[in-house]
Amino acid sequence: MTRLDKLVSDKLNITRSQAKALIKAGSVSVNGTAVLSCDFKCGDSDSVFANGSPLDTREYVYIMMNKPQGTVCSTDDKDCKTVIDLLPDDMRRKGLFPAGRLDKDTTGFVLITDDGELAHRILSPKSHIVKTYIVTLDKPVTDEIISDFEQGMTLGEERLLPAKLTVMNGSTARVEISQGIYHQIKRMFKKHGLTVTALRRIKMGGVFLDENLSEGECRYLTDSEVGELCK
Ligand code: URA
């Protein structure tokens, strides 16, 4: 349960005293009735309106974005558009951040949330959540590369966990990795003399990127998708 003035201030991105003034002016209703006390407690199931518009009372949100090329996975950047900049106004709220990073030129599934605990679980080196990518290369994949991926290759000093590489056609392949090392896929192919020319994440854990989302678009995850990610 959250205090009404805190909820209004968080969701409308206004100061606590501005929120108190709105409440005292009778502009905030809970379940159809104007509430004038700032310390009134409300929860996820309450329907809260301010100035006639509904407020999102969910504690956390989980957003699937189809990241376009040229955007960065951070909350702000002085030179580049971030995935947060791409959120439509009605999905914006305080505290949203991308859970994990794709390179600037990588496209596809980015999870944006304000649930630090879930993000921590997904990103923890111990979590080993499988991330699936479609990769395009400048040369065809060989059996030797597939077997090096499968065995858990060494990259510099580091021994990687086994990864699955499935050729789709010619120089396009599906890669499944369960770690999140810097430029991991590009470096895994570079080791074998191949250059990644396009990389797209299509799945995280059991959740597929929604094919109906064009690049730059996003939608909320369903409850069952959130459940899949928590598994
Ligand atoms: N591996 C990479 O090399 N880049 C990404 O963006 C994701 C995985």
Residues whose N, C-alpha, C, O or C-beta is under 5 A from the ligand:
A	BS01	URA	R101 L102 D103 T106 H183 Q184 I185 K186 R187
